[in-house]
């Protein structure tokens, strides 16, 4: 939702799914993982103060956001004759963004650069796993005695819930966007985004009792780049459309199977005449193959390339 408070002061409230990913494995990974999913939702308020400069206007941008983190993982220990382990974490953190933009409306020119801060989590949740798995994970710590006692009483496959905290970092980013008119009713646009994914090295899960690490997911991702280019066309005062192509660099370094992604997107918008605008689109993605290389010979896994389709839609009102 956008608010034009004055000619030189604008604000926008947004609610977006800003990061996320999921994976399912036909066979358990070395750590037993068979599925993993994480999603972050961002609620933000960003404002801009404008100044007349040359033929256009310079905007100084800034704001804050609240980010909610949701992580779910399932591990299988069937090879050991044991059941599954499930991990669920939820967290909430705050951050900020700051940037600048310059626009010349007469030629549909706008350039913008925006920095978004990273977030650091101590997400609360729970891990439920077979007692034998937890006893092995906590070997040499005072917490192991608790799980050994449960094994004696209920057996090694007894499902034991553990109140836990997930500790990890999510990245900062810098994005540059540019658009300009190229013909009546037509514009070209593009963006380049750097994301500091190297901040995500591990997700350590610690017991709330004693702070003992009971599991650790290894990522050790590298920084990533996302590049987009496209064209848009206004068919009339109410209806417009666009097409774009995006390359999202894979950030895996051999600890997991994250590969490059290429997405062709098409979409459009319709202005309803009462200040609102419907927007929607569809994206077709090619998902590149990926392969683990950091584990012991014979235990590394890989995924083949594949395809995916995604839809999005929304409605905005300008005041």
N, C-alpha and C positions, 0 to 999 in steps of 0.2 A: 504494500500500500504506500503510495507516494503523497506527500503533502507539500504544496507550493505555498509556504507561509508568506513570503514576499517575493519580489522579482529577484532578490539576491540571497534568499535563504530557502533551501529545500531540504526535506527529510524523507527518508524511506524506511518503512518497517518491512522486514522480510522473515520468512520462515522456510528454510530449505533443508534438504537432505544433502549436506555438503561433502560427506565422505562415506565410503562404505565398500564392502566387498564380501563375497562368500565363496566357499569352495567345498566340494564333496569329493571324496576319494573312493575309488572302487576297492582299494586295498588300504589297510591302515599304514600310516607313515611310520617312521622309526620310533616315534614317541607314542604311536597308537592312534593318532588323530584320524578321524574319518569324516568329520564335517566341522566347518568353522564359519562364523558370520559376525561381522561387526558393522555398525551403523552409527553415524553421528548426525544429530539434528541441531541446526543452528537457528536461534531466534535473535534477530539483530535490529538495531536502529542506527542508521548512518545519515549524517547531515552534511550539507555543503554550503559554503559561503562564497558568493560570486563577486568578481571584480571585472569591470570593463577594461579590456586590454586589446588594443589594436582593433581589428575588425570583429573580434569575438569576445568571449568571456572566459576568464580563468576561475576555476573552482578549487577551493581548498576543502578536502573531504576528511571526515573522521567519524568514529562512532565506536560502539561497543557491542559485544554479543555474548549470549549464553549458549553453551554447547552441551548437549546431552549425549552420553556415550552408552551404547548397548552392545554387549559382546556375548556370544554363545558358542560353546565348543563341545563336541562329543568325541571321546576317545574309546576305542575298542581294545579289550585285552583278551579277546577270544583265544588268541594263540597261546595264552597262558592258562586257559581254562577258567577265565574270570569274566565278569560282566563288564558293562560300559561304565565310563565316568563322564559326568556332565558338569559343565562350568557355566555359570550365568553371572555376569557382572553388569552393573549400571553405575554411571557417574555423571557428575555435572561440574563444569568449569566455566570460567569467564575469560574473555580476551578483548582485544581491540583491533581496529583497522584504521589506517591513515593513508592518505594519498592526495592526488591532484588531478585535475582534468582541464582541458582547454577545448572549446567548441566554437564553431562558426555555423550557426543554424542555416544561413542562406545556401550553403553548399553541403549541408548534412555532414560536416566534418566534426569529429570528436575523437580526441585521444585521451587516454586515462591510464594512470599507473596507481596500483593499490597494494599496500602491504597489509598482511593479516598475521597477527601473532599466533604462535603455537600454544598448545595446552599441555599440561602435565596432570596425569590422573593418579588418584588413589581410589579406584572404583570399588564400591562395596558389592558383595554378592555371596555366592555359595558354591562350593565344590562338593559333589557327591561321587564317591569312588569306592571300589572294593577295598576292604581293610588291608589286604596284602599289598596293594599298589601304594597306599598311603604309608605303610610301614617301611617299604623300600625307599620311598621318596624322602622320608624323614630320618633315615638311618644316621646314627651318631648324634641325634638331638634328643632333648628330654621328651619331645612330643611322641617319639616312636613308641615309648612304653604304653601309651594309651591305645595305639592301634594293635600292638602285640597282644594286649589283654583282650581286645575285641575278637581277634582271631581265635584265641583259646576258648572264648565263650560262644561265639557264633559262627566261626569258620572264616577262611580267607576271603570268601566271596561276599561277605556281609557288606551291604551298602552303608557307608558312613558319611553323614553330612558334616561339612566343615565350613564354618563362617570364615570368609576369606576376603582379602583385598587384592585387587589387580593393580600393579604399578607399571606405568609406561608413559611414553610421550607421543603426542600427535604433532604434526609439523606446522611450521610457519610457511608462508608463501608470499610471492610477489607476482603480480599479473599486470601485463601491459595490453591494452585494448586500443584498436584504431578502426575507425570507419570513415568513409567519405563518399559523397555522391559521385557517380561516374557518368550518368546520363539522366535525363528527366524520368523520375520515378524509380531509378535504380541506384543501389549503393553497394559498395564492396566493404567487407569487414574482415578483421582477423584479430587474433590474440596469441600471446605467448605467456606461459605461466611456468614459473619455477616453484617446486614444492620440496621442502627440506625433509624428505622421507628418511634420510639417514639418521634422523632423531629417533626413529623407531628401531631399536636394536633388539630388545626382548620385551615380552610381557611376562613379568614375574607375578606369580600368584602366591601370596603369603597367608598363613593362618593368622587369624586375629589373636589367637592364643599363642604367645611366645614369638610371633613375627617370623616363624620358620617358613622358608620357601618350600612349597609342596609341589609346584610344577613351574616350568618355564618354557614359553614358546620362543623360538629363535627366529628372527627376521633379518636383521642386519641389512636392511634395504639401503640402496643408494638414492641420492637426490634424483628427482624425476622432472621431466619437461613435458608440457602439453601444448601443442600447436594447433590452431584452428584457422581456417580460411573459408570464406563463403561470399555469397551474393544475396541481396534481398530486392524485392520488387513490390511497389505499391500499385495494385491493380486499379484501385479507386480510393476515395477518401475513407472507406470503411474496411476494405479487405487488402491484406498484404501477405506475402509469403517469402520463404527463404530456403536456401539449400547450403549445406556446409560439409566440410570434411575435416576430421580431427584425428591427429596422431597423439596417443598417450603412451609415453615411453614406459616400458616395463622396468620395475625397480628392484627385481630380484637379483641376488648376488650368489646364488647357488644354495642358499639355505631353504628356499621354497621354490614355487613354480610360477611366479608372476612374470608374464611376458608382455610384449607390446600389444596395443589395441588400436584398431583403425575403425572409425565410425563415420558413416554417411548419414546425415540427418536432414529431414525436410519438415517444414512446419508452416504455420501461418497464424494470423491474428484477425479478429473481427471486433471493430468498435461498435458498441451498442447504441451510441447516441445520447446516453445519459451519464457519460463520464466513465463508463466501465469498458474493459477490454478483455475478451476471451483470447487465450493463447494455447496452442497445442502443437505437438509434433511427434514424430516417430524416428527412431534411430536404429540403423542396421550396423552391427559391429562384427568385425573379424577379430577373434581372440588368438593371438600368437601362441605358439607352443612354449613350454618352459621345462626346465630340468634341474633337479637337485644335483649338486656336485660336492658338497661339503661333508657328507657323511661317509661312513666306512664302505668300502667296495661291496657291492651286492645289496646295499640297503637304500641307495638313492632311487628316487622316483621321478617320473616325468609326466607331462600331459601333452596331448596332441592339440593342434590348433582346432578352433571351432567357431561357431557363429552364435549371435544373440540378437534379440530384438527388444527394444524398450519404448515405452510411451510416456508422455508427460502432458499435463494440461494445467491450466490455471486461469484465474480471473483477478484482475486488478482494478482499483478505483482511484482516480486522481481527485484530490480535493483542492 
